[in-house]
Amino acid sequence: MPDPTGPRPGSPQPPPPSPFEDFPPPAPTTPLRVVVADDNPVVRAGLTALLSGRADITVVAQATDGREAYEATNQHHPDVVLLDVRMPGVDGISALPYLVPLAPVVMLTYSGESEIVQEALRRGAGGYLVHGEFTADQLVAAVRDIREGRAHFTPTAAGALLTQLRETPAGTGTALPEGLGSATAHKNDPSTPRSKGIFAKGLSRLQSDVGQSWRLSTREAEIMDLIASGMNNQQIAATCFISEKTVKNHINRIFAKLHSKSRSEATAKWLGTAPRPDRGLG
């Protein structure tokens, strides 16, 4: 006699047990965390909306300049930082050396000059995207890839880099266009020509023969450039993300190496208006 509790003839049969029942389910994917740094609020809002609309990406902070980008990166530990080049306060090029030890950085900017592209890569940028040359999907793909160490370049950036590499003799440095490298430069602020000229000269010096005649370290050469621009110790500390005490220690060593007793004397020697001894790199 058929079992009354068993399946009836013609009824659907239960599925066989899965051979993977003992395997744990896949862990939920952690969203990719992004910091967006751009001084234009419309650009920031657009990028944030675009990226946050993807299930695997979240914008954890926005920043209006390099200093805010550094603070946000320190606080939120993002997977990727999207960084503009020209911003008031601390620009993107100046902030790069402080950001890249904390998170991968991709430049996202309207600046496509070959000098800027090369300098951004020299300072550790993992990619360079010029506005107007990528779709939303391409930007999202770039953000995902940058986290994995795969570089992305839009056509203008790739072409500028290739041209620069072909035209620049080996071993020579590249001076940045005016207005970059300065802690006070702004893309719409023409009121600081002296600072722009000093910083362009200083960055060229850093790229080629950093403090060779005076045996300055890279950090000391950077601080000497800031002194020459007219910054006080508090401004230098804020720009370099160090304490004022550390700035004073650097200045004491700089003055000793430059055989100077004042900022004006040190600046005169650093900018070449005073005789310089022929010394090797320290």
C-alpha positions as CSV (number, residue, x, y, z in Angstrom):
1,M,0.0,0.0,0.0
2,P,1.5,3.4,-1.0
3,D,2.7,5.7,1.9
4,P,-0.1,8.3,2.4
5,T,2.5,10.8,3.6
6,G,4.8,10.4,0.6
7,P,4.7,12.4,-2.6
8,R,1.7,11.8,-4.8
9,P,2.3,10.4,-8.3
10,G,3.0,13.2,-10.7
11,S,3.7,15.9,-8.0
12,P,7.0,17.9,-8.2
13,Q,10.0,16.3,-6.6
14,P,12.0,18.2,-4.0
15,P,15.4,19.4,-5.2
16,P,18.4,17.3,-4.3
17,P,20.5,18.7,-1.4
18,S,23.2,21.2,-2.6
19,P,26.8,19.8,-2.4
20,F,27.9,23.3,-1.2
21,E,25.7,23.5,1.9
22,D,28.7,23.3,4.2
23,F,30.3,26.4,2.4
24,P,29.6,29.8,4.0
25,P,27.8,32.3,1.9
26,P,29.9,35.0,0.3
27,A,30.7,37.9,2.5
28,P,29.0,41.2,1.6
29,T,31.1,43.5,-0.5
30,T,32.5,46.5,1.4
31,P,31.8,49.7,-0.6
32,L,34.8,51.4,-2.1
33,R,35.4,54.6,-0.1
34,V,36.2,57.8,-2.0
35,V,37.2,61.4,-1.0
36,V,36.4,64.1,-3.6
37,A,38.6,67.2,-3.6
38,D,37.7,70.1,-5.9
39,D,37.1,73.8,-5.1
40,N,34.1,74.0,-7.5
41,P,31.0,73.0,-5.5
42,V,29.1,72.1,-8.7
43,V,31.8,69.6,-9.7
44,R,32.0,68.2,-6.2
45,A,28.2,67.7,-6.0
46,G,28.1,66.1,-9.5
47,L,31.0,63.7,-8.8
48,T,29.5,62.8,-5.4
49,A,26.1,62.1,-7.0
50,L,27.6,60.1,-9.8
51,L,29.8,57.9,-7.6
52,S,27.3,57.4,-4.8
53,G,24.8,56.1,-7.2
54,R,26.9,53.0,-7.6
55,A,26.2,50.2,-5.1
56,D,29.9,49.5,-4.5
57,I,31.1,53.1,-4.1
58,T,30.5,55.6,-1.4
59,V,31.8,59.2,-1.1
60,V,32.9,59.5,2.5
61,A,34.1,63.2,2.4
62,Q,34.4,66.2,0.2
63,A,37.2,68.8,0.3
64,T,37.8,72.2,-1.2
65,D,41.6,72.2,-1.3
66,G,44.6,70.0,-0.6
67,R,44.7,70.7,3.1
68,E,41.1,69.6,3.6
69,A,41.8,66.6,1.3
70,Y,44.7,65.6,3.6
71,E,42.6,66.0,6.8
72,A,39.6,64.0,5.3
73,T,42.0,61.3,4.1
74,N,43.5,61.0,7.5
75,Q,40.1,60.8,9.2
76,H,38.2,58.5,6.8
77,H,41.0,56.3,5.4
78,P,39.4,56.2,1.8
79,D,40.4,53.7,-0.9
80,V,40.8,56.4,-3.5
81,V,41.2,60.2,-3.5
82,L,39.9,62.2,-6.5
83,L,42.1,65.4,-6.6
84,D,41.8,68.6,-8.6
85,V,45.0,70.4,-9.6
86,R,44.2,74.1,-9.2
87,M,42.6,74.9,-5.9
88,P,42.9,77.8,-3.5
89,G,45.0,77.3,-0.3
90,V,47.0,74.1,-0.9
91,D,46.7,73.0,-4.5
92,G,46.6,69.4,-5.7
93,I,50.2,69.2,-6.8
94,S,51.4,70.5,-3.5
95,A,49.2,68.1,-1.5
96,L,50.1,64.9,-3.5
97,P,53.3,63.9,-1.6
98,Y,51.2,64.0,1.7
99,L,48.2,62.1,0.3
100,V,49.8,59.2,-1.7
101,P,51.2,57.5,1.5
102,L,47.6,57.4,2.8
103,A,45.6,56.4,-0.2
104,P,45.8,56.0,-4.0
105,V,45.2,59.4,-5.8
106,V,43.9,60.1,-9.2
107,M,44.0,63.6,-10.6
108,L,40.6,64.7,-11.9
109,T,41.0,68.2,-13.4
110,Y,40.7,70.5,-16.4
111,S,44.5,71.0,-16.4
112,G,46.0,69.0,-19.2
113,E,49.4,70.7,-19.6
114,S,52.2,68.2,-20.1
115,E,54.3,69.7,-17.3
116,I,51.5,69.3,-14.8
117,V,50.8,65.7,-15.9
118,Q,54.4,64.7,-15.5
119,E,54.8,66.4,-12.1
120,A,51.6,64.8,-10.8
121,L,53.0,61.4,-11.7
122,R,56.4,62.1,-10.3
123,R,54.7,63.0,-7.0
124,G,52.8,59.7,-6.9
125,A,49.4,60.2,-8.7
126,G,48.0,56.8,-9.8
127,G,46.1,58.3,-12.8
128,Y,45.2,61.5,-14.6
129,L,41.7,62.2,-16.0
130,V,40.9,65.5,-17.8
131,H,37.3,66.6,-17.6
132,G,35.3,66.2,-20.8
133,E,37.3,63.2,-22.0
134,F,35.5,60.4,-20.1
135,T,32.0,59.0,-19.6
136,A,30.5,58.3,-16.2
137,D,31.1,54.6,-16.6
138,Q,34.7,55.3,-17.5
139,L,35.2,57.4,-14.4
140,V,33.7,54.6,-12.2
141,A,35.9,52.0,-13.9
142,A,39.0,54.2,-13.3
143,V,38.1,54.7,-9.6
144,R,37.8,50.9,-9.2
145,D,41.0,50.2,-11.0
146,I,43.1,52.8,-9.2
147,R,42.4,51.0,-6.0
148,E,43.9,47.9,-7.5
149,G,46.9,49.7,-8.8
150,R,45.9,50.0,-12.4
151,A,46.6,53.5,-13.8
152,H,44.1,55.4,-16.0
153,F,44.8,58.3,-18.4
154,T,42.5,60.2,-20.6
155,P,43.7,61.1,-24.2
156,T,45.0,64.6,-23.4
157,A,46.9,63.4,-20.4
158,A,48.4,60.4,-22.2
159,G,49.4,62.5,-25.2
160,A,50.9,65.2,-23.0
161,L,52.9,62.7,-21.0
162,L,54.2,61.0,-24.1
163,T,55.2,64.3,-25.7
164,Q,57.0,65.5,-22.6
165,L,58.9,62.2,-22.2
166,R,60.0,62.4,-25.8
167,E,61.1,66.0,-25.6
168,T,62.7,66.1,-22.2
169,P,66.4,65.0,-22.2
170,A,67.2,62.4,-19.6
171,G,68.1,63.7,-16.2
172,T,66.6,67.2,-16.6
173,G,63.8,68.6,-14.5
174,T,60.5,70.2,-15.5
175,A,59.4,73.6,-14.2
176,L,55.7,73.9,-13.4
177,P,53.5,76.5,-15.0
178,E,53.0,79.6,-12.8
179,G,50.5,79.3,-10.1
180,L,51.2,75.7,-9.1
181,G,53.3,74.6,-6.1
182,S,52.3,77.7,-4.2
183,A,50.3,77.3,-1.0
184,T,48.4,80.5,-1.8
185,A,48.0,80.3,-5.6
186,H,44.6,80.1,-7.1
187,K,43.5,79.6,-10.7
188,N,41.5,82.8,-10.7
189,D,43.8,84.9,-8.5
190,P,46.4,87.0,-10.5
191,S,47.4,89.0,-7.4
192,T,50.4,86.9,-6.4
193,P,52.9,87.1,-9.2
194,R,55.9,87.3,-6.9
195,S,54.9,84.2,-5.0
196,K,54.1,82.3,-8.3
197,G,57.5,83.2,-9.7
198,I,59.3,82.2,-6.5
199,F,57.5,78.8,-6.3
200,A,58.0,78.0,-10.0
201,K,61.7,78.7,-9.5
202,G,61.8,76.7,-6.3
203,L,60.0,73.7,-7.7
204,S,62.4,73.6,-10.7
205,R,65.3,73.7,-8.2
206,L,63.8,70.8,-6.3
207,Q,63.4,68.7,-9.5
208,S,66.9,69.2,-10.7
209,D,69.6,70.1,-8.1
210,V,67.9,70.2,-4.7
211,G,70.0,72.4,-2.6
212,Q,73.2,71.1,-4.2
213,S,75.3,74.2,-3.6
214,W,74.0,74.5,0.0
215,R,73.7,70.8,1.0
216,L,70.0,71.2,1.8
217,S,67.8,68.2,2.1
218,T,64.6,68.0,0.0
219,R,62.5,69.1,3.0
220,E,64.9,71.9,3.8
221,A,64.8,73.1,0.2
222,E,61.0,73.1,0.3
223,I,60.9,75.1,3.5
224,M,63.5,77.5,2.1
225,D,61.2,78.1,-0.9
226,L,58.3,78.9,1.5
227,I,60.5,81.3,3.5
228,A,61.5,83.0,0.2
229,S,57.8,83.4,-0.6
230,G,57.3,85.5,2.6
231,M,55.5,82.9,4.7
232,N,55.9,82.9,8.5
233,N,56.5,79.8,10.6
234,Q,52.8,79.2,11.3
235,Q,52.0,79.4,7.6
236,I,54.9,77.0,6.7
237,A,53.8,74.6,9.4
238,A,50.2,74.5,8.0
239,T,51.4,74.1,4.4
240,C,53.8,71.3,5.2
241,F,51.6,69.6,7.7
242,I,54.2,69.8,10.5
243,S,54.5,71.6,13.8
244,E,55.9,75.0,14.3
245,K,58.6,73.5,16.5
246,T,59.7,71.3,13.6
247,V,59.7,74.3,11.3
248,K,62.0,76.1,13.7
249,N,64.4,73.2,13.8
250,H,64.5,73.0,10.0
251,I,65.1,76.8,9.8
252,N,68.0,76.6,12.3
253,R,69.7,73.9,10.1
254,I,69.0,75.9,6.9
255,F,70.5,79.1,8.4
256,A,73.6,77.2,9.5
257,K,74.1,75.7,6.0
258,L,73.4,79.0,4.3
259,H,75.7,80.8,6.8
260,S,72.8,83.3,7.4
261,K,71.5,85.1,10.4
262,S,68.2,86.3,9.1
263,R,65.4,85.3,6.7
264,S,66.3,88.1,4.3
265,E,69.9,87.0,4.2
266,A,69.0,83.4,3.6
267,T,66.5,84.4,0.9
268,A,69.0,86.5,-0.9
269,K,71.5,83.6,-1.0
270,W,68.8,81.0,-1.9
271,L,67.5,83.1,-4.8
272,G,70.9,83.7,-6.2
273,T,71.3,87.3,-5.3
274,A,74.3,86.6,-3.1
275,P,77.4,84.6,-3.9
276,R,77.0,80.8,-3.4
277,P,79.8,78.3,-2.5
278,D,80.4,75.3,-4.7
279,R,79.3,72.5,-2.5
280,G,77.9,69.0,-3.1
281,L,74.6,67.6,-2.2
282,G,74.1,66.8,1.4
